[in-house]
Amino acid sequence: MRFIGLFAVLFAFSSLAAELEGVTMPDAVKAEGKDLKLNGQGLRKKFVFNVYVAGLYVENPTHDGAEILAKDEVRRVDMSMLRDLDRKAIVEAIAAGFEKNSGEKFPALKERMEKFAAVIPDIKKGQLLTIIYAPGKGTRVEGQKESFTAEGKDFADALFSVWVGKFPVDENLKKGMLGAK
């Protein structure tokens, strides 16, 4: 009987988290008073280097990136760094994907993107960078010294498109974050 109880406890704990490249992310988190579920987890690679593991948390999980972007709900990306990254490298990668995905809307978003990028810090291996969008409030980066909230769903959609949009920064990362490995 003890064995069955121990097995049940171990099974329960194993179902409470997802693991990729040694990074464990919980299956659920709270953000902006909402319960968010881990939609999926993916690995960002650049050439042969593993850069970060990202988890996408949403209110209503789906394998469709367009559906996630269409909904005006709380969403969150947690990026766990697998190597040291300076601010410049992070900003360049996000800005390039942001511009590519926002297309003709980019001029209206550029100033907010520049202010948002200005608060992104250098990040060391093992650190977490969290980006949260909340309807009516905007998009913010958690864990940095300075703060800035970029208003508008249009901004959030362009930013989250970097990972799950039409032109993702990494196609395999997108598949993982959409739970469609």
Beta strands, then each sheet from edge to edge (+ up, - down):
strand 1: 17-20
strand 2: 23-26
strand 3: 28-31
strand 4: 34-46
strand 5: 49-58
strand 6: 75-81
strand 7: 128-134
strand 8: 138-142
strand 9: 149-150
sheet 1: 1+ 2-
sheet 2: 3+ 4- 5+ 6- 7+ 8- 9+
end
